[in-house]
Amino acid sequence: MLKVFKGKTAGTQASTGAGETREMKRLFLDLGDLGDLVEPAGPHEQWQDHGLGLLRTILHQNGVMTDCFSTRGCMTWEEVEKRMRGYDLLIMNARSYTYPIALRAARIFKQINPKGIILVGGMHATVALDEISAIPQFDHIVQGPGENIIVDLVKDPSAYPRVILASGAKSMAEWPMMDRELWPKPHKKLEKKFPWPLEPECGWGPGPVVTMLTSRVCPWQCAFCNENSYIPNMGRRPVDMVIDELNYLDRKYGVGSIVIHDSMFFQNPSWLQEWLEKYPRKANKRWEYWAAARADTVRQWPDLFEAVVKETNWKQVSIGFESGSDRVLRILNKECTEEDNYFVIDLLTRIGDELEAKGEKPPAFWSNIMLGIPGETREDAFKTMRMVKYTKRIMPSISFYAPYPGSALGYQLIAEGKSKMSKENYHRYPDDEKVKGIDYTFYRELLAGRYDDEVNKGLAVIRQERANYADALIKA
């Protein structure tokens, strides 16, 4: 039975200014760079926001209607302004990298709807309250998960203080199945390529793609990550609910492959064992999927990992290696080692070779790599790129370290005045300079191959062949 988050009855009308009332007009604005749902630079710019989808589902199930469009579906701010005009309430889910968009949208909204109310929540509202509360346009700021408060808050914002500390569900089992048709539609230019309300393929598996969450929070405390600052641990979504939704979406739309957006999929061995037992047997099809793991958990449960990869069609294994240097891994509080990383690389290489010998598609790494970390030496960076080149089947996802608020290292660098990021330029552009004192020229030359003689030391000749790692820089 799917739970519907029910709110109390409350006012849902707006004054016309002439002693009359009308139904309140509410807009849930999806945030992202202008044009990403018109002329996207790549597939990842087209991902839909599960937070928006969940909250709109809860609102609509409780009879609280909202309109929705995306800044990504507009090419100019004039178009955004035109589409926001006439609304009484604006709702935004702001991450740090979309905060500049939220800020500009809020200022425009207040200019054209001076009596309108703005509600903002999301990760940035939680990890950077001092910054966001200094902006007068934000009438109500929700910290923490919004599923339990969204209905009553949207019905009657005046009943709440400006800053609201919300608490979420104890388990994802309490969430309703998200109505994906409440996601914003892409621009008509993308209609033939974008299988809305599912999502387009991105090189990880065939489309249409279903993006899913089976767990909400990674419980580790890496110094570069701010996720744990936002939401406390909560119960994982039951395996049967995940499979039931996949089968429902397949019957309704047709599923090509899956992207499991969990920050950490390969955790909770009992859940993984149930997934191993049920997914191949109960799913309409054994769809291939992308999902994330950590090197240390794979090393802790290698037999379970191998079984899940082989038997559930886990074809894209995302591992946040981050670095190939123990020094840097300690700086990042990664709680993994060089030895852990190479253990996983060798294990998945063997699994891939065995499957390939049988004529099956081998699994590959989607490998998260970070450069430009404060304290990293050139030798550390050489070791990291040496690890990348050592890996046989890899799609490297390389980025320069970004000091986001909410993370331990980010807070430290912000306090020391070393961050180049601010509310006006939070973004995910991978190759921008983000920290003072980092030799970014060296890192660009490293990726372009200038230091290959150093990187290739100790590598087999076949691993020394160049790849264009400059092209592997992605948003982070």
Buried (B, 14 or more C-beta within 10 A) or exposed (E): EEBEBEBEEBEBEBEEEEEEEEEBBBBBBBBBBBBBBBEBEEBBBBBBBBBBBBBBBBBEBBEBBBEBBBBBBBEEBEBBBEBBEEBBBBBBBBBBBBBBBBBBBBEBBBEEBEEBBBBBBBBBBBBBBEBBEEBEBBBBBBBBBBBBBBBBBBBBBEEBEEBBEBEBBEBBBBBBEBBBEBBBBBBEEBEEEBBBBBBBBBEBBEBBBBBBBBBBBBEBBBBBBBBBBBBEEBBBBBBEBBBBBBBEBBEEBEBBBBBBBBBBBBBBEEBBBBBBEBBEEEBBEEBBBBBBBBBBBBBEBEEBBBBBBBBBBBBBBBBBBBBBBBBBBBBBBBBBBBEBBBBBBEBBBEBBEEBEEEEEEBBBBBBBBBBBBBEBEEEBBBBBBBBBBBBBBBBBBBBBBBBBBBBBBBBBBBEEEBBBBEBEEBBBBBBBBBBEEBBBEBBBEBBEBEBBEBBBEEBEEEBBEEEEBBEBBBBB
